[in-house]
Amino acid sequence: MSFRDLTSAKTTTDRCPSSPSQSPRCEHGRNVICESRDSGNSSRIDPNAIEIISISKPFKACGYRAGAVIGEKSWVATLKARYAAMNGVPYANQRVAECAWSDMPGVDGFRADIIARRVAVVPGLRHLGFEVDTETENQSGMFVWARVPSAVGSTKILKECAAAAGVLISEGSSFGDGFDQFIRLALNEPTEVLKEAVTRIGSAVEYFHEAA
């Protein structure tokens, strides 16, 4: 079983402030993600919600495969029983998760890095003609989703052109129906590297302008 990271999981909360000193304002039905340290959990807003978290991305510990589920007790008990039948999580991984969640080492600094990277990337993509929604999406997490410019006829070809320029992007269609006009860019490199990546993506977009 895999666990989506808390910073990536979509909840039913309204936008939560980036400042930990502010109390998050929540409104049922909004599909937004929290980026503050004290973001609460979705089950307090919607009793039908289940929140799934992991230690992978916040603590840069992708190989440990340890996570947790927060939600209605009977649902969590059912999941726990089924997961136990699959031999559960190795004890060493559980101890790593316990230490990580107890002390939250490095999380504040890593959160600040991700915010800075997103701030650097979004204007560059928009300058190239990509549509990047920061009102209801792209508010948190380690990825930026962008709708490709109208001149781009194929995200597959765009991906190939970007790869030829030394940049790896993901086609939105890989993540389900309705995303075929989107790409996903990971924020897993330093800001300056990501700025250079956006410049190279621009050269890939230029291919379509020249072919038009």
C-alpha positions, 0 to 999 in steps of 0.5 A: 500500500502506498501513502500520498504525502500530507503536503500533496493530499487534497482535503476539504479545507479552505486555504490555510495561511503560510504563517504558522501564527495564523489560525487556518480558516476552513470552509467545507467543500473547498479543495485546498491544501495546507502549508502551515505547520499547524494545519489541523486535519480534514476529519475535523472539518468533514467527518467523512474525510480520511487523511493519509500522510507519510514521512516520504517527502516532508523528511526526504525519506522516500524509501522508508514507506511509513505513513498514517491514516487519520479518520473515523475510528471504524474505518481506520480499524478496518484498514489497520486489520487489512494492512496487518494481514499484509505484514504491516510496516517493518519495526525499524521504519515505524521507529524512524516515523516516530522520531520524524513526527515527534521532532519534525527535523528540517521540515520548516526549512524544507517547506521554505525551500519548496515555497521559494522554488514555486515562487521562482518557477510559476512566473517563468512558466506563465511567461512562456504561455503556460496557465498556472492556477494558483488560486485553487491549485498549486498552493502546496506540495512538491509539484507545479501543474501547468496547462500547456500553451495553445500552440502545443499540440502534443504534451508527449512531443513537448516532453520529448523536446524538454528531455532533449534539452535536459529537463524531465517533465511528466505528462498530465495524462499519466495521472488520469483522464482530463489532464491531457493538456497539462504537464507536471514539473517537480520542485526537487532541485534548487531554485537556480536549477529550476529557473534554468529548467524553465528556460529550457522548457521554453526552447521546447515550446519554441519547437511548436511555434516554428512548426506552426 
